[in-house]
Amino acid sequence: MTSPTLRPSRILDPALEQQSPAAREAYLSERIQVTVTHASASSAAFRRRLAEANLAAGELRGPGDLARLPALRKDTLPALQADRPPFGELLGVEVGQLARVFMSPGPIYDPQGPGEDFWRFRHALAAAGFRAGELAHCAASYHLTPLGFMLDAAARALGCVVIPAGVGQTELQVKVAAHLGATAYLGTPSFLRVLLGKARELGTPLRFETAFVLAEMLPESLRSELEGDFGVRVLQGYGTADLGCLAYECPEKGGWHLHPECLVEVLDLETGRAAAPGQPGEVVATLFDRAYPLVRFGTGDLAALAPEAPCPCGRTAPKLAGLLGRIGDAVKVKGMFVRGGELAAVMQRFPEVKRFQAIVTRELHQDHLACDIELGAPTADEAGLASRIAEAVREAVKVRSEVRFVPPGKLADGAKRIDDRRVWK
């Protein structure tokens, strides 16, 4: 067993991260008013939401008032953007003022506005002990999806030097990180384990001391392995491609502090009202951003607030107890959302397919996606058909899948399109 290096964690902005409840209420109210005023002037989609709720912008003056505005569901974005391209009239600025545009599965176009740390992950990295001048190995995708840029920007905002490694090429990544002496890691926890295992296999020690991980579940068994077997201190965060950072761990763990620069709610699934601590509900967030002023955006993530208690780290924001799953027909596989509707659209392109079901499993801390397919009639080239379907699935959801043909009658007519069989321990 190896003990992880304990490096100091920083509170980056005490004025925000250590606010009293009254100061936080005042701060949120001021930001809500500015954001709502701007969104109502610049976003036709937001004006329609106000009209449908029979509200005027001036009536939304604080966190309590926002309950009168129904949430905008993430699952509606693909249709909204397709109907009113490219951003569903949700932007708060002209397209030419954006820094980048990404595409997430759905498809959903995600804009990046200007600013040094547009997605607000710098607080999370400071909490994880990242420090100016060190080499941070970023093993998150920079291709069309924003995760690599999210983490890269935050690390550079703290003064880190970033290795933009991206995904894949495991052996090369090990050699680069070892040769340059990278001491910090950014990316998914499963790939961190892959890199560390490959480094051990090659006899090429890595010098990672701290890691900030996200985009996947981090079961305690995996954290214990990374910290105990490899000596890497691991802290995690929570965010989405649309919203950026919403919450992050401090060294005390025991939940994720809500980010002080946005409003995060957990809403009861039946009533739509604020859920009590410990009660599952949907994560709904409001961004205070001019470029993309999302107000009451329903993520589809199921979570619960942790019981309120002072945290020894000194941060005063409430904590999420953790993610409990997803609402609706979507699951996250290898850090990417996979939706049943997207898979169904792929299968409709192949007349041979009669029924299908996607199966998600996990072994050795790695996700696996398989598509069980019942054919309507025998085909002379099953191997070729399987290869074409697998490639179409990969293009649609950005996750590789195994295609398995099953006997007629194995899949019921009413079977759910995605069967998530993973168990988190």
C-alpha positions in Angstrom: 0.0 0.0 0.0 1.2 3.5 -0.9 0.1 6.7 0.9 -0.9 9.5 -1.4 1.1 12.7 -1.2 -0.9 15.2 1.0 -0.5 18.6 -0.6 -2.3 21.7 0.6 -5.7 22.5 -0.7 -6.6 26.1 -1.4 -9.7 28.2 -1.0 -9.3 30.2 -4.1 -11.9 32.9 -3.4 -12.8 33.3 0.3 -15.3 36.1 -0.4 -17.4 33.6 -2.4 -16.5 30.2 -1.0 -16.9 31.3 2.7 -20.1 33.4 2.4 -22.6 33.4 5.2 -26.1 32.2 4.2 -27.3 35.8 4.1 -24.4 37.0 2.0 -24.9 34.1 -0.4 -28.7 34.9 -0.7 -27.8 38.5 -1.5 -25.2 37.6 -4.0 -27.4 35.1 -5.8 -30.3 37.6 -5.9 -28.1 40.3 -7.5 -26.8 37.8 -10.1 -30.2 36.5 -10.9 -31.6 39.9 -11.6 -28.7 40.8 -13.9 -28.9 37.5 -15.7 -32.7 37.5 -16.1 -32.7 41.1 -17.4 -30.0 40.3 -19.9 -31.6 37.0 -21.0 -35.0 38.6 -21.5 -33.4 41.3 -23.7 -31.2 38.9 -25.8 -32.8 35.5 -25.9 -36.1 34.9 -27.7 -36.3 31.4 -26.2 -36.2 32.9 -22.7 -38.8 35.5 -23.5 -41.1 32.7 -24.7 -40.5 30.8 -21.4 -41.5 34.0 -19.4 -44.6 34.4 -21.5 -45.7 30.8 -21.1 -45.3 31.1 -17.3 -47.1 34.5 -17.4 -44.1 36.2 -15.8 -42.3 39.5 -16.3 -38.5 39.5 -16.0 -38.8 42.0 -13.1 -40.7 39.4 -11.0 -37.6 37.1 -10.8 -35.6 38.8 -8.1 -34.1 36.0 -6.1 -33.7 32.2 -5.7 -37.2 31.8 -4.3 -38.8 33.6 -7.2 -37.3 31.2 -9.7 -39.6 28.5 -8.6 -42.3 30.2 -10.6 -40.4 29.5 -13.9 -40.6 25.9 -15.1 -37.3 24.2 -15.8 -35.9 23.9 -19.3 -35.1 20.2 -19.8 -31.8 19.1 -21.3 -33.6 16.4 -23.2 -35.5 19.1 -25.1 -32.3 20.8 -26.4 -31.8 18.6 -29.5 -35.3 19.3 -30.8 -35.1 23.0 -29.8 -31.8 23.5 -31.5 -33.0 21.7 -34.6 -36.1 23.8 -34.8 -34.3 27.1 -34.3 -30.7 26.4 -35.3 -28.0 26.5 -34.2 -28.6 27.2 -30.5 -32.4 27.2 -30.1 -32.3 31.0 -29.6 -30.8 30.5 -26.1 -27.6 32.5 -26.8 -27.2 35.8 -25.0 -24.7 37.2 -27.5 -24.0 37.0 -31.2 -22.4 33.9 -32.5 -19.3 35.8 -33.5 -18.6 36.7 -29.9 -18.2 33.1 -28.9 -14.8 31.4 -28.4 -15.6 27.9 -29.5 -18.6 25.7 -30.3 -18.8 22.0 -29.4 -21.1 19.1 -30.2 -22.3 16.7 -27.6 -24.3 13.5 -28.4 -28.0 14.4 -29.0 -26.8 16.2 -31.0 -26.5 19.3 -28.8 -24.3 22.3 -29.7 -22.5 23.7 -26.7 -21.2 27.3 -26.9 -18.1 28.6 -25.1 -18.1 32.3 -24.3 -15.1 34.5 -23.7 -13.1 34.4 -20.5 -10.1 32.8 -18.9 -12.1 30.1 -17.1 -15.5 30.1 -18.8 -16.6 26.8 -17.2 -15.5 27.8 -13.6 -13.4 24.7 -12.8 -10.5 26.6 -11.2 -12.0 26.5 -7.7 -12.3 22.7 -8.0 -8.7 22.3 -9.0 -7.5 24.6 -6.2 -9.4 22.4 -3.8 -7.7 19.4 -5.2 -4.3 20.9 -4.6 -3.2 21.9 -8.1 -0.5 24.6 -7.9 1.1 27.1 -10.2 4.1 25.9 -12.2 3.4 22.2 -12.1 2.8 20.0 -15.2 -0.8 18.8 -15.4 -1.6 15.9 -17.7 -5.0 16.4 -19.3 -6.3 13.1 -20.6 -9.8 14.3 -21.6 -11.1 14.7 -25.1 -10.5 17.9 -27.0 -12.4 16.6 -30.0 -15.8 18.3 -30.5 -16.7 17.8 -26.8 -15.6 20.4 -24.3 -14.2 18.4 -21.4 -10.6 18.8 -22.4 -10.9 22.5 -22.9 -12.8 22.9 -19.6 -10.0 21.3 -17.5 -7.2 22.8 -19.6 -8.5 26.4 -19.1 -9.0 25.9 -15.4 -5.5 24.5 -14.9 -3.9 27.3 -16.9 -6.0 29.8 -14.9 -4.2 28.5 -11.8 -0.8 28.8 -13.4 -0.3 25.1 -14.3 1.4 24.0 -17.5 -0.9 21.6 -19.4 0.0 18.6 -21.4 -3.1 18.3 -23.8 -2.9 14.5 -24.1 -6.5 13.9 -25.0 -7.8 10.3 -25.1 -6.2 7.1 -26.5 -2.6 6.2 -27.2 -2.1 4.9 -23.7 1.5 3.8 -24.0 2.5 7.1 -25.6 0.7 9.1 -22.9 2.6 7.2 -20.2 6.0 7.9 -21.9 5.2 11.6 -22.3 3.9 12.1 -18.7 6.9 10.2 -17.3 9.5 12.0 -19.4 8.1 15.4 -18.6 7.5 14.6 -15.0 3.8 15.5 -14.8 2.6 15.6 -11.2 -1.1 16.2 -11.7 -3.8 14.4 -13.7 -7.1 15.6 -15.2 -9.6 13.3 -16.8 -11.8 10.3 -16.0 -11.0 8.0 -13.1 -11.1 4.9 -15.2 -8.4 6.2 -17.6 -6.3 7.3 -14.7 -6.3 3.6 -13.6 -5.4 2.5 -17.2 -2.5 4.9 -17.3 -1.1 3.9 -14.0 -1.5 0.2 -14.8 0.2 0.6 -18.1 3.1 2.6 -16.5 3.6 -0.2 -14.0 3.5 -2.8 -16.8 6.1 -0.8 -18.8 8.3 -0.2 -15.7 7.9 3.5 -16.4 6.9 5.2 -13.1 4.5 8.1 -13.2 4.9 11.0 -10.7 1.2 11.9 -10.4 0.6 13.2 -6.9 -3.0 14.6 -7.3 -5.8 13.9 -9.7 -9.1 15.7 -10.4 -11.5 13.4 -12.0 -15.1 13.7 -13.4 -17.4 12.6 -16.2 -17.8 9.1 -14.6 -18.9 7.6 -11.3 -16.0 7.2 -8.8 -16.8 4.2 -6.7 -14.9 4.1 -3.4 -13.3 0.8 -4.5 -11.7 2.6 -7.4 -10.6 5.6 -5.3 -9.1 3.2 -2.7 -7.1 1.5 -5.4 -5.8 4.7 -7.0 -4.8 6.1 -3.6 -3.7 3.0 -1.8 -2.1 1.0 -4.7 -0.7 3.9 -6.7 -0.4 6.8 -4.2 -2.4 9.3 -6.1 -4.7 11.6 -4.1 -8.0 11.7 -6.0 -10.7 14.3 -5.7 -13.7 14.6 -8.0 -16.1 17.2 -9.4 -19.4 17.4 -11.1 -20.4 19.3 -14.2 -22.0 19.1 -17.6 -21.1 20.2 -21.1 -23.9 22.8 -21.0 -23.2 24.2 -17.6 -19.6 23.7 -16.7 -18.6 23.0 -13.0 -21.6 22.7 -10.6 -20.0 21.1 -7.6 -16.6 19.8 -6.3 -15.0 17.9 -3.4 -12.9 19.4 -0.8 -10.2 17.3 1.0 -12.8 16.4 3.7 -14.8 14.6 1.0 -18.3 13.6 2.3 -20.0 15.3 -0.7 -19.5 18.0 -3.3 -19.7 21.7 -2.4 -22.1 23.6 -4.7 -20.2 26.0 -6.9 -20.5 29.6 -5.5 -20.7 31.2 -9.0 -24.0 29.6 -10.1 -27.3 28.5 -8.5 -27.8 24.8 -8.1 -31.2 23.4 -7.0 -32.3 19.8 -6.3 -36.0 19.5 -7.1 -38.5 16.9 -6.0 -39.5 14.8 -9.0 -43.2 14.9 -8.2 -43.8 18.4 -6.8 -41.0 20.4 -8.6 -40.2 22.1 -5.2 -36.9 22.1 -3.4 -36.1 18.6 -2.1 -35.1 18.2 1.5 -31.5 17.0 2.3 -31.2 13.3 1.6 -34.3 13.3 -0.7 -33.5 12.4 -4.3 -34.4 15.0 -6.9 -33.3 16.5 -10.2 -30.3 18.8 -10.4 -31.5 22.1 -11.9 -28.9 24.9 -12.4 -28.9 28.6 -13.3 -25.8 30.2 -15.0 -24.9 33.8 -14.5 -23.3 34.1 -17.9 -23.9 36.6 -20.6 -23.0 34.3 -23.5 -25.2 31.4 -22.5 -27.6 32.6 -19.8 -29.3 29.3 -18.9 -31.9 29.8 -16.3 -33.3 26.8 -14.4 -31.8 24.3 -16.7 -32.8 20.7 -15.8 -29.8 18.4 -16.2 -31.6 15.1 -15.9 -29.2 14.1 -13.2 -30.6 12.6 -10.1 -28.9 13.6 -6.8 -29.6 14.5 -3.2 -28.3 17.3 -1.0 -26.2 16.2 2.0 -27.4 17.1 5.5 -26.3 20.6 6.4 -23.3 20.7 8.6 -20.2 23.0 8.9 -17.4 21.6 6.8 -13.9 21.6 8.4 -12.4 22.9 5.2 -14.1 26.3 5.8 -16.3 26.3 2.6 -19.8 27.2 3.5 -21.8 26.2 0.4 -24.2 23.2 0.8 -23.1 19.9 -0.6 -24.5 17.3 -3.0 -24.3 13.9 -1.4 -23.5 12.5 -4.9 -25.2 11.4 -8.1 -27.8 8.7 -8.0 -28.4 8.2 -11.7 -30.4 9.7 -14.5 -33.9 10.7 -15.2 -35.3 9.6 -18.5 -33.9 7.5 -21.4 -30.2 8.3 -21.1 -27.1 6.9 -19.3 -23.5 8.0 -19.1 -21.1 5.5 -20.6 -17.3 6.2 -20.6 -18.1 9.8 -19.7 -20.5 10.3 -22.7 -24.3 10.4 -22.6 -26.0 7.6 -24.5 -29.7 8.2 -25.3 -32.1 5.5 -26.3 -33.6 7.8 -28.9 -30.2 8.2 -30.6 -29.6 4.4 -30.7 -33.1 3.9 -32.1 -32.4 6.4 -34.9 -29.2 4.5 -35.7 -31.0 1.1 -35.8 -33.7 2.6 -38.1 -31.0 3.0 -40.8 -30.6 -0.8 -41.0 -33.8 -2.5 -42.3 -32.4 -5.9 -41.1 -32.9 -4.8 -37.4 -36.2 -5.8 -35.9 -35.6 -5.1 -32.2 -32.6 -4.0 -30.2 -31.5 -3.4 -26.6 -28.3 -1.7 -25.4 -26.7 -3.3 -22.3 -24.3 -1.3 -20.2 -22.0 -3.3 -17.8 -18.7 -2.6 -15.9 -15.7 -4.8 -15.3 -12.4 -3.8 -13.7 -13.7 -0.2 -13.5 -14.2 0.0 -17.3 -17.7 0.6 -18.9 -18.8 -1.7 -21.7 -21.6 -1.0 -24.1 -23.2 -3.9 -26.1 -26.1 -3.8 -28.5 -28.2 -6.9 -28.5 -30.0 -7.1 -31.9 -32.8 -9.3 -33.2 -32.9 -9.5 -36.9 -36.1 -9.6 -38.9 -34.6 -12.1 -41.3 -31.3 -14.0 -41.7 -28.5 -12.1 -43.5 -25.7 -13.6 -45.5 -23.1 -11.3 -44.0 -23.6 -11.0 -40.2 -20.0 -10.0 -39.6 -20.2 -7.1 -42.1 -23.6 -6.0 -40.8 -22.3 -6.0 -37.2 -19.3 -3.9 -38.2 -21.5 -1.3 -40.0 -23.9 -1.1 -37.0 -21.0 -0.7 -34.5 -19.5 2.1 -36.6 -22.8 3.9 -36.9 -23.3 3.7 -33.1 -19.8 5.0 -32.5 -20.4 7.9 -34.8 -23.7 8.8 -33.1 -22.9 8.5 -29.4 -19.0 8.6 -29.5 -18.8 5.3 -27.6 -17.6 2.0 -29.1 -20.1 -0.8 -28.7 -20.1 -4.6 -29.2 -22.9 -5.8 -31.6 -24.4 -9.1 -30.7 -27.1 -10.8 -32.7 -29.6 -12.7 -30.5 -32.2 -15.4 -31.3 -35.7 -14.3 -32.3 -38.0 -13.7 -29.3 -35.2 -13.0 -26.8 -36.0 -9.3 -26.8 -39.6 -8.4 -25.6 -41.5 -5.8 -27.5 -41.7 -3.5 -24.5 -38.1 -3.9 -23.4 -36.4 -0.6 -22.4 -33.9 0.6 -25.0 -31.0 0.9 -22.5 -30.5 -1.6 -19.7 -27.9 -0.3 -17.3 -26.6 -3.3 -15.3 -23.7 -1.5 -13.5 -23.3 -1.9 -9.8 -21.3 0.9 -8.0 -19.2 -0.2 -5.0 
